[in-house]
Structures are given as C-alpha cells and as structure tokens.
Amino acid sequence: EIIRSIHDAINRLNHDQKIIIILRDIQGFSYFEISKILNISEGTVKSRISRGRKNLKNILEEMLYTNS
C-alpha cells in the first residue's frame, strides 16, 4: 500500500518534476546524466529535484491526513 501511495503521489507531480524524480530517485541516474538526457543544465536538474521532492512530501502528507 505504501508503494502504491508513493506511485500515486509521483503521478500527481507536474511532468518535469515527475521525470526528474523517476530518473534520479528511482532509476539512479546522476545529475550529470540527467542533464544530458534532458538537455538541461545540472543546476536546473538540482532545482527541479529539490522542488519535486518538496512537492512529493506535501502530496504524501496530504494523502496521509485525508486517509486518517
């Protein structure tokens, strides 16, 4: 159930954040590799990961409180 909740939360992220989170946190690509795959700077990768993780945390907290 936890894995399903995380999957659902990831799917609620915007497209850019979802792709970054999947590439970094699920598939394990480096910042450099992601920057080359997506043709963006490493700084952009890092900022999108940071925002994506923050949004993911907020979504999961919201899901937790609405299911309690």
MOPAC internal coordinates of N, CA, C and O (Angstrom, degrees):
PM7 1SCF
backbone

  N    0.0000 0     0.00 0     0.00 0    0    0    0
  C    1.4514 1     0.00 0     0.00 0    1    0    0
  C    1.5302 1   111.05 1     0.00 0    2    1    0
  O    1.2310 1   120.29 1   142.65 1    3    2    1
  N    1.3246 1   117.05 1   -37.35 1    3    2    1
  C    1.4646 1   120.33 1   179.57 1    5    3    2
  C    1.5283 1   110.46 1   -64.07 1    6    5    3
  O    1.2310 1   120.78 1   135.96 1    7    6    5
  N    1.3200 1   116.11 1   -44.04 1    7    6    5
  C    1.4660 1   119.87 1  -179.69 1    9    7    6
  C    1.5218 1   110.27 1   -62.71 1   10    9    7
  O    1.2310 1   120.42 1   139.05 1   11   10    9
  N    1.3186 1   116.80 1   -40.95 1   11   10    9
  C    1.4651 1   120.46 1   178.25 1   13   11   10
  C    1.5303 1   110.51 1   -62.76 1   14   13   11
  O    1.2310 1   120.34 1   139.13 1   15   14   13
  N    1.3269 1   116.95 1   -40.87 1   15   14   13
  C    1.4657 1   120.86 1   178.85 1   17   15   14
  C    1.5237 1   111.16 1   -63.59 1   18   17   15
  O    1.2310 1   120.53 1   138.09 1   19   18   17
  N    1.3289 1   116.59 1   -41.91 1   19   18   17
  C    1.4659 1   120.28 1   178.16 1   21   19   18
  C    1.5266 1   110.16 1   -64.33 1   22   21   19
  O    1.2310 1   120.47 1   136.80 1   23   22   21
  N    1.3208 1   116.70 1   -43.20 1   23   22   21
  C    1.4660 1   121.52 1   177.95 1   25   23   22
  C    1.5257 1   110.32 1   -59.96 1   26   25   23
  O    1.2310 1   120.32 1   134.37 1   27   26   25
  N    1.3277 1   117.00 1   -45.63 1   27   26   25
  C    1.4660 1   121.30 1   178.49 1   29   27   26
  C    1.5274 1   110.97 1   -61.55 1   30   29   27
  O    1.2310 1   120.64 1   138.57 1   31   30   29
  N    1.3321 1   116.38 1   -41.43 1   31   30   29
  C    1.4628 1   120.72 1   179.74 1   33   31   30
  C    1.5281 1   110.97 1   -65.15 1   34   33   31
  O    1.2310 1   120.04 1   137.29 1   35   34   33
  N    1.3179 1   117.52 1   -42.71 1   35   34   33
  C    1.4660 1   120.80 1   177.91 1   37   35   34
  C    1.5207 1   110.11 1   -60.41 1   38   37   35
  O    1.2310 1   120.33 1   140.10 1   39   38   37
  N    1.3176 1   116.97 1   -39.90 1   39   38   37
  C    1.4618 1   120.36 1   179.65 1   41   39   38
  C    1.5220 1   113.11 1   -66.58 1   42   41   39
  O    1.2310 1   119.97 1   162.00 1   43   42   41
  N    1.3231 1   117.67 1   -18.00 1   43   42   41
  C    1.4654 1   121.22 1   178.24 1   45   43   42
  C    1.5286 1   112.67 1   -86.01 1   46   45   43
  O    1.2310 1   120.23 1   169.69 1   47   46   45
  N    1.3320 1   117.17 1   -10.31 1   47   46   45
  C    1.4647 1   120.42 1   176.26 1   49   47   46
  C    1.5241 1   110.02 1   -70.11 1   50   49   47
  O    1.2310 1   120.76 1   -21.97 1   51   50   49
  N    1.3433 1   116.14 1   158.03 1   51   50   49
  C    1.4609 1   117.18 1   174.65 1   53   51   50
  C    1.5339 1   108.63 1   -68.52 1   54   53   51
  O    1.2310 1   120.91 1   -16.51 1   55   54   53
  N    1.3078 1   115.86 1   163.49 1   55   54   53
  C    1.4702 1   121.63 1  -171.91 1   57   55   54
  C    1.5319 1   112.51 1   -54.32 1   58   57   55
  O    1.2310 1   120.29 1   130.57 1   59   58   57
  N    1.3374 1   117.05 1   -49.43 1   59   58   57
  C    1.4678 1   120.24 1  -177.34 1   61   59   58
  C    1.5212 1   111.64 1   -60.91 1   62   61   59
  O    1.2310 1   120.46 1   135.33 1   63   62   61
  N    1.3301 1   116.73 1   -44.67 1   63   62   61
  C    1.4611 1   120.29 1  -179.61 1   65   63   62
  C    1.5232 1   111.20 1   -67.62 1   66   65   63
  O    1.2310 1   120.29 1   141.09 1   67   66   65
  N    1.3054 1   117.05 1   -38.91 1   67   66   65
  C    1.4648 1   121.03 1   179.70 1   69   67   66
  C    1.5325 1   110.75 1   -60.90 1   70   69   67
  O    1.2310 1   120.64 1   131.83 1   71   70   69
  N    1.3243 1   116.39 1   -48.17 1   71   70   69
  C    1.4631 1   120.92 1  -179.20 1   73   71   70
  C    1.5278 1   110.55 1   -60.98 1   74   73   71
  O    1.2310 1   120.47 1   134.45 1   75   74   73
  N    1.3269 1   116.70 1   -45.55 1   75   74   73
  C    1.4692 1   121.32 1  -179.27 1   77   75   74
  C    1.5224 1   111.16 1   -62.12 1   78   77   75
  O    1.2310 1   119.92 1   133.42 1   79   78   77
  N    1.3278 1   117.75 1   -46.58 1   79   78   77
  C    1.4709 1   121.77 1  -179.34 1   81   79   78
  C    1.5297 1   110.23 1   -61.88 1   82   81   79
  O    1.2310 1   120.34 1   137.42 1   83   82   81
  N    1.3161 1   116.96 1   -42.58 1   83   82   81
  C    1.4677 1   120.47 1   179.36 1   85   83   82
  C    1.5309 1   110.48 1   -63.87 1   86   85   83
  O    1.2310 1   120.56 1   132.32 1   87   86   85
  N    1.3290 1   116.54 1   -47.68 1   87   86   85
  C    1.4666 1   119.59 1  -178.56 1   89   87   86
  C    1.5250 1   112.10 1   -63.30 1   90   89   87
  O    1.2310 1   120.04 1   138.40 1   91   90   89
  N    1.3297 1   117.52 1   -41.60 1   91   90   89
  C    1.4695 1   120.63 1  -175.04 1   93   91   90
  C    1.5227 1   112.30 1   -83.87 1   94   93   91
  O    1.2310 1   120.67 1   124.18 1   95   94   93
  N    1.3267 1   116.33 1   -55.82 1   95   94   93
  C    1.4634 1   120.17 1  -168.92 1   97   95   94
  C    1.5275 1   114.14 1   -87.33 1   98   97   95
  O    1.2310 1   120.09 1   157.11 1   99   98   97
  N    1.3106 1   117.43 1   -22.89 1   99   98   97
  C    1.4656 1   119.41 1  -179.86 1  101   99   98
  C    1.5324 1   110.70 1  -102.41 1  102  101   99
  O    1.2310 1   120.68 1   132.92 1  103  102  101
  N    1.3301 1   116.31 1   -47.08 1  103  102  101
  C    1.4611 1   119.24 1  -177.49 1  105  103  102
  C    1.5241 1   113.49 1   -91.39 1  106  105  103
  O    1.2310 1   119.83 1   165.82 1  107  106  105
  N    1.3292 1   117.92 1   -14.18 1  107  106  105
  C    1.4553 1   121.54 1   172.30 1  109  107  106
  C    1.5193 1   117.15 1    79.68 1  110  109  107
  O    1.2310 1   119.74 1  -160.70 1  111  110  109
  N    1.3219 1   118.11 1    19.30 1  111  110  109
  C    1.4590 1   120.09 1   177.75 1  113  111  110
  C    1.5274 1   110.24 1   -68.99 1  114  113  111
  O    1.2310 1   120.76 1   -28.80 1  115  114  113
  N    1.3249 1   116.15 1   151.20 1  115  114  113
  C    1.4675 1   121.46 1   176.71 1  117  115  114
  C    1.5280 1   109.37 1   -78.16 1  118  117  115
  O    1.2310 1   121.24 1   -14.01 1  119  118  117
  N    1.3435 1   115.22 1   165.99 1  119  118  117
  C    1.4686 1   119.83 1   176.04 1  121  119  118
  C    1.5252 1   109.88 1   -58.20 1  122  121  119
  O    1.2310 1   120.88 1   136.84 1  123  122  121
  N    1.3205 1   115.93 1   -43.16 1  123  122  121
  C    1.4628 1   120.65 1   179.97 1  125  123  122
  C    1.5305 1   110.90 1   -60.97 1  126  125  123
  O    1.2310 1   120.45 1   132.44 1  127  126  125
  N    1.3292 1   116.75 1   -47.56 1  127  126  125
  C    1.4710 1   120.43 1  -179.51 1  129  127  126
  C    1.5265 1   111.12 1   -61.08 1  130  129  127
  O    1.2310 1   120.62 1   137.01 1  131  130  129
  N    1.3207 1   116.42 1   -42.99 1  131  130  129
  C    1.4683 1   120.17 1   179.46 1  133  131  130
  C    1.5256 1   110.30 1   -63.35 1  134  133  131
  O    1.2310 1   120.58 1   139.13 1  135  134  133
  N    1.3294 1   116.51 1   -40.87 1  135  134  133
  C    1.4682 1   119.40 1   179.89 1  137  135  134
  C    1.5236 1   110.79 1   -61.29 1  138  137  135
  O    1.2310 1   120.16 1   142.88 1  139  138  137
  N    1.3215 1   117.31 1   -37.12 1  139  138  137
  C    1.4630 1   120.76 1   178.73 1  141  139  138
  C    1.5319 1   111.22 1   -73.83 1  142  141  139
  O    1.2310 1   120.03 1   139.17 1  143  142  141
  N    1.3280 1   117.55 1   -40.83 1  143  142  141
  C    1.4666 1   121.38 1   179.65 1  145  143  142
  C    1.5224 1   110.52 1   -61.11 1  146  145  143
  O    1.2310 1   120.58 1   135.65 1  147  146  145
  N    1.3420 1   116.49 1   -44.35 1  147  146  145
  C    1.4649 1   121.27 1  -174.50 1  149  147  146
  C    1.5286 1   113.39 1   -95.78 1  150  149  147
  O    1.2310 1   120.80 1   176.51 1  151  150  149
  N    1.3410 1   116.08 1    -3.49 1  151  150  149
  C    1.4627 1   121.29 1  -179.59 1  153  151  150
  C    1.5326 1   111.91 1    57.21 1  154  153  151
  O    1.2310 1   121.08 1  -132.76 1  155  154  153
  N    1.3367 1   115.53 1    47.24 1  155  154  153
  C    1.4595 1   122.93 1   176.02 1  157  155  154
  C    1.5291 1   108.24 1  -132.42 1  158  157  155
  O    1.2310 1   120.36 1   -14.73 1  159  158  157
  N    1.3184 1   116.91 1   165.27 1  159  158  157
  C    1.4671 1   119.61 1  -178.83 1  161  159  158
  C    1.5272 1   110.98 1   -73.24 1  162  161  159
  O    1.2310 1   121.32 1   -21.52 1  163  162  161
  N    1.3385 1   115.08 1   158.48 1  163  162  161
  C    1.4669 1   119.50 1   176.52 1  165  163  162
  C    1.5228 1   110.67 1   -62.70 1  166  165  163
  O    1.2310 1   120.01 1   146.16 1  167  166  165
  N    1.3245 1   117.59 1   -33.84 1  167  166  165
  C    1.4645 1   120.93 1   177.10 1  169  167  166
  C    1.5175 1   111.79 1   -61.63 1  170  169  167
  O    1.2310 1   120.77 1   139.14 1  171  170  169
  N    1.3251 1   116.12 1   -40.86 1  171  170  169
  C    1.4664 1   120.76 1   177.44 1  173  171  170
  C    1.5204 1   110.24 1   -65.99 1  174  173  171
  O    1.2310 1   120.47 1   139.46 1  175  174  173
  N    1.3198 1   116.71 1   -40.54 1  175  174  173
  C    1.4670 1   120.85 1   176.76 1  177  175  174
  C    1.5227 1   109.55 1   -57.86 1  178  177  175
  O    1.2310 1   120.42 1   130.50 1  179  178  177
  N    1.3265 1   116.80 1   -49.50 1  179  178  177
  C    1.4636 1   121.13 1  -177.60 1  181  179  178
  C    1.5209 1   111.87 1   -62.39 1  182  181  179
  O    1.2310 1   120.12 1   138.13 1  183  182  181
  N    1.3300 1   117.37 1   -41.87 1  183  182  181
  C    1.4634 1   119.01 1  -179.06 1  185  183  182
  C    1.5239 1   111.09 1   -69.17 1  186  185  183
  O    1.2310 1   120.06 1   142.22 1  187  186  185
  N    1.3334 1   117.48 1   -37.78 1  187  186  185
  C    1.4695 1   119.60 1   177.92 1  189  187  186
  C    1.5246 1   111.45 1   -67.66 1  190  189  187
  O    1.2310 1   120.31 1   143.02 1  191  190  189
  N    1.3268 1   117.02 1   -36.98 1  191  190  189
  C    1.4629 1   120.09 1   176.78 1  193  191  190
  C    1.5229 1   109.71 1   -63.97 1  194  193  191
  O    1.2310 1   120.73 1   135.23 1  195  194  193
  N    1.3193 1   116.21 1   -44.77 1  195  194  193
  C    1.4629 1   120.30 1  -179.86 1  197  195  194
  C    1.5272 1   111.05 1   -60.71 1  198  197  195
  O    1.2310 1   120.40 1   130.75 1  199  198  197
  N    1.3237 1   116.85 1   -49.25 1  199  198  197
  C    1.4732 1   120.55 1   179.25 1  201  199  198
  C    1.5198 1   110.91 1   -65.23 1  202  201  199
  O    1.2310 1   120.46 1   139.58 1  203  202  201
  N    1.3255 1   116.72 1   -40.42 1  203  202  201
  C    1.4606 1   120.44 1  -179.84 1  205  203  202
  C    1.5170 1   112.19 1   -63.01 1  206  205  203
  O    1.2310 1   120.42 1   136.17 1  207  206  205
  N    1.3256 1   116.80 1   -43.83 1  207  206  205
  C    1.4716 1   120.39 1   178.69 1  209  207  206
  C    1.5228 1   111.04 1   -65.20 1  210  209  207
  O    1.2310 1   120.51 1   140.03 1  211  210  209
  N    1.3286 1   116.64 1   -39.97 1  211  210  209
  C    1.4649 1   120.28 1   177.88 1  213  211  210
  C    1.5266 1   110.16 1   -62.80 1  214  213  211
  O    1.2310 1   120.43 1   133.45 1  215  214  213
  N    1.3259 1   116.79 1   -46.55 1  215  214  213
  C    1.4652 1   120.45 1   178.70 1  217  215  214
  C    1.5235 1   111.36 1   -64.36 1  218  217  215
  O    1.2310 1   120.35 1   140.64 1  219  218  217
  N    1.3253 1   116.95 1   -39.36 1  219  218  217
  C    1.4633 1   121.25 1   178.38 1  221  219  218
  C    1.5253 1   110.36 1   -61.53 1  222  221  219
  O    1.2310 1   120.37 1   136.48 1  223  222  221
  N    1.3197 1   116.90 1   -43.52 1  223  222  221
  C    1.4664 1   121.84 1   177.14 1  225  223  222
  C    1.5252 1   110.51 1   -59.76 1  226  225  223
  O    1.2310 1   120.51 1   134.07 1  227  226  225
  N    1.3340 1   116.63 1   -45.93 1  227  226  225
  C    1.4634 1   120.36 1   179.92 1  229  227  226
  C    1.5257 1   111.88 1   -63.18 1  230  229  227
  O    1.2310 1   120.39 1   138.80 1  231  230  229
  N    1.3190 1   116.86 1   -41.20 1  231  230  229
  C    1.4664 1   121.22 1   178.93 1  233  231  230
  C    1.5254 1   110.27 1   -64.07 1  234  233  231
  O    1.2310 1   120.43 1   134.88 1  235  234  233
  N    1.3336 1   116.79 1   -45.12 1  235  234  233
  C    1.4676 1   120.27 1   179.99 1  237  235  234
  C    1.5288 1   111.22 1   -64.13 1  238  237  235
  O    1.2310 1   120.28 1   140.34 1  239  238  237
  N    1.3341 1   117.07 1   -39.66 1  239  238  237
  C    1.4673 1   119.81 1   177.17 1  241  239  238
  C    1.5204 1   110.71 1   -63.53 1  242  241  239
  O    1.2310 1   120.45 1   137.45 1  243  242  241
  N    1.3198 1   116.75 1   -42.55 1  243  242  241
  C    1.4620 1   121.38 1   177.76 1  245  243  242
  C    1.5252 1   110.41 1   -60.90 1  246  245  243
  O    1.2310 1   120.50 1   136.43 1  247  246  245
  N    1.3207 1   116.65 1   -43.57 1  247  246  245
  C    1.4664 1   120.75 1   179.17 1  249  247  246
  C    1.5264 1   110.63 1   -63.75 1  250  249  247
  O    1.2310 1   120.43 1   140.65 1  251  250  249
  N    1.3298 1   116.78 1   -39.35 1  251  250  249
  C    1.4587 1   121.55 1   179.84 1  253  251  250
  C    1.5214 1   110.86 1   -63.23 1  254  253  251
  O    1.2310 1   120.81 1   133.92 1  255  254  253
  N    1.3296 1   116.06 1   -46.08 1  255  254  253
  C    1.4641 1   119.89 1  -177.31 1  257  255  254
  C    1.5257 1   112.44 1   -71.18 1  258  257  255
  O    1.2310 1   119.88 1   146.91 1  259  258  257
  N    1.3262 1   117.84 1   -33.09 1  259  258  257
  C    1.4631 1   119.41 1   179.58 1  261  259  258
  C    1.5236 1   111.77 1   -77.32 1  262  261  259
  O    1.2310 1   120.27 1   159.23 1  263  262  261
  N    1.3356 1   117.09 1   -20.77 1  263  262  261
  C    1.4665 1   120.48 1   178.84 1  265  263  262
  C    1.5171 1   112.70 1   -95.06 1  266  265  263
  O    1.2310 1   120.04 1   176.21 1  267  266  265
  N    1.3323 1   117.53 1    -3.79 1  267  266  265
  C    1.4744 1   120.64 1  -178.63 1  269  267  266
  C    1.5110 1   111.37 1   -80.22 1  270  269  267
  O    1.2310 1   120.10 1   180.00 1  271  270  269

